[in-house]
Amino acid sequence: MGETDVDCGGLCGATCQTGQGCASAMDCVSGNCSGGVCAEGNCNELTAADLGSSGSEHAVATNGCVMVRDGYPTWWGVRTMQLQTTTGNGYPIPIDWTNDCAASSGSTVFSGDWQGLFLGPTDSRCATVFNLDGPSGGSVTLRYY
């Protein structure tokens, strides 16, 4: 894979600084790729709210930072996760996600209620972090399986 900006990204990993282009959170030193540009490192495992156990619903801000860590079922291991919206306001909601243990990440946009995203692989040995980049003041209810 080629570089996403001058002297960053690609095979070398997280070397892009804030303001440089990125393809995923893994390209950025901050761990936050928003709209194809590395942003401040405000969404990470230390700042994220945990979504809890699989199947439970949690209302979160459309510009929030959430993760799945403590609620992984004991049988989870390495597998694909489904993240779903149930209800919300403030669409569209761009989302960047990453799971360092599985060396996986991606981006998507939720544009309405009752949408699902399959992402993976995810690995229960570490958190899957979701950076929501929707408008401030909105909320969305999320759950995962």
C-alpha positions in Angstrom: 0.0 0.0 0.0 1.3 3.5 -0.9 1.8 6.5 1.3 -1.3 8.5 2.2 0.7 11.8 2.4 4.4 12.9 2.2 6.5 10.7 4.4 3.6 9.0 6.2 1.3 6.0 6.1 1.7 3.0 3.9 3.9 0.1 4.9 5.6 2.1 7.7 2.5 2.4 9.8 1.4 5.2 12.0 3.6 8.1 11.0 1.2 10.7 9.7 0.9 13.9 11.8 -2.3 16.0 12.4 -3.4 17.6 9.1 -1.8 15.0 6.9 -3.8 12.7 4.7 -4.8 9.2 5.9 -6.7 6.1 4.8 -7.4 4.8 8.3 -6.8 5.5 11.9 -3.7 3.2 11.8 -1.9 5.7 9.5 -2.1 8.5 12.1 0.2 9.0 15.1 -2.9 10.3 16.9 -5.0 7.2 16.0 -7.7 9.5 14.6 -8.3 9.6 10.9 -11.4 11.8 10.2 -12.5 12.6 6.7 -9.2 11.4 5.2 -7.1 13.7 7.3 -5.3 12.9 10.6 -7.0 14.7 13.5 -6.2 15.4 17.1 -5.9 12.2 19.1 -9.0 12.7 21.2 -10.6 9.3 20.5 -8.7 6.4 21.9 -9.1 3.6 24.5 -8.4 6.1 27.3 -11.1 8.5 26.3 -13.8 6.2 24.9 -17.0 5.1 26.7 -17.5 1.3 26.7 -20.6 0.0 24.9 -20.9 -2.8 27.4 -22.2 -6.3 26.6 -23.1 -7.6 23.2 -26.7 -6.9 22.2 -27.3 -4.1 24.7 -28.2 -0.6 23.4 -26.4 2.6 24.3 -27.2 6.2 23.3 -24.1 8.1 22.4 -23.2 11.5 21.0 -23.0 11.6 17.2 -19.5 13.1 17.6 -18.5 10.8 20.4 -15.8 8.2 21.1 -16.9 4.7 22.1 -15.4 1.3 22.3 -16.1 -2.4 22.9 -13.7 -3.8 25.5 -15.2 -5.0 28.8 -18.3 -6.5 27.3 -16.7 -9.0 24.9 -18.3 -12.4 25.5 -15.8 -15.0 26.7 -16.1 -17.0 23.5 -15.4 -13.9 21.2 -11.8 -14.5 20.3 -11.1 -13.2 16.7 -14.3 -12.6 14.7 -16.3 -10.2 12.6 -18.4 -7.7 14.6 -21.7 -6.2 13.6 -22.3 -2.6 14.7 -25.9 -1.4 14.4 -27.8 1.9 14.7 -31.3 1.6 16.1 -32.5 5.2 16.5 -30.8 8.6 16.2 -30.7 12.1 15.0 -27.9 14.0 13.4 -27.2 11.7 10.4 -25.0 11.3 8.5 -22.5 10.0 11.0 -19.0 9.1 9.6 -17.2 6.5 11.8 -13.6 5.4 11.9 -12.8 2.2 13.8 -9.7 0.3 14.8 -8.7 -2.9 16.6 -5.0 -2.9 17.2 -4.7 -6.6 18.2 -6.3 -7.7 14.9 -4.4 -5.0 13.0 -7.6 -4.0 11.4 -9.4 -0.7 10.9 -11.9 1.0 8.5 -14.3 3.8 7.9 -18.0 4.0 7.1 -21.0 6.3 7.3 -24.3 5.6 9.0 -27.0 7.5 7.2 -30.1 6.4 9.1 -31.8 4.2 11.7 -31.6 0.4 11.6 -28.4 0.2 9.6 -25.7 -2.4 10.3 -22.0 -2.6 9.5 -19.9 -5.8 9.5 -16.3 -5.0 10.5 -13.4 -7.2 11.2 -11.6 -9.0 12.1 -11.8 -7.8 15.7 -9.9 -9.5 18.5 -11.2 -9.6 22.1 -7.6 -9.2 23.5 -8.0 -5.4 23.0 -10.6 -2.7 22.5 -12.3 -1.9 19.2 -12.5 1.9 19.2 -15.1 3.9 17.2 -14.6 7.6 16.5 -18.0 9.1 15.5 -17.6 12.3 13.5 -21.2 13.4 13.1 -22.6 16.8 14.0 -22.4 18.0 17.6 -25.7 18.0 19.6 -27.0 14.8 18.0 -27.3 11.3 19.4 -27.5 7.8 18.1 -28.3 4.5 19.8 -25.7 1.7 19.0 -25.4 -2.0 19.7 -23.0 -4.7 18.6 -23.0 -8.4 18.0 
